[in-house]
């Protein structure tokens, strides 16, 4: 018995002394997976709802960024955001516009990808265009 072996009687007594812990362990093993699956499903639904609610905010941010980038790119003589994002300006005045254009393009693409998880492309496009229009009107005030 000096190798750490325990008799059946001693094992049963150990379980009896710790009967509350053993009962809780059995309940956790029996009920735990069901609770975990419910929690995971609820968490997934909540994340999906948050993502759906964030679409409007993403459209607003993308619209503001696109308008700002378009204005900067127009000042250096490029009216296309995608072309501007690839432009490698040599003058200091030319170097900010491509960075803005690239960031705005990435935001636009991210928004469209997120939006199309929940809505049709036409709706997503109209929402982005509306955001750009509003941003333009607000920048003139």
JOTA-V679706 format. One line per field, one symbol per residue. ss: DSSP state (A for helix, B for strand, O for the rest). phi: phi as a letter, one per 20 degrees, with the letter a starting at -180 (. if undefined). psi: psi as a letter, one per 40 degrees, with the letter a starting at -180 (. if undefined). Layout:
# JOTA-V679706
ss = ???
phi = ???
psi = ???
This chain:
# JOTA-V679706
ss = OOOOOOOAAAAAAAAAAOAAAAAAAAAAAAAAAAAAAAAAAAAAAAAAAAAAAAAAAAAAAAAAAAAAAAAAAAAOOOOOAAAAAAOOOOOAAAAAAAAAAAAAAAAAAAAAAAAOOOOOAAAAAAAAAAAAAAAAAAAAO
phi = .eenfcfffffffffffdffffffffffffdggfffffffffffffffffffffgffffffffffffffffffffdncddfffffefdfeegfeefgffffffffffffffffffffdcfgffffffffffffffffffef
psi = eeeeiiiddddddddddfddddddddddddeddddddddddddddddddddddedddddddddddddddddddddeehehdddddehgididdedddddddddddddddddddddeddiiddddddddddddddddddee.
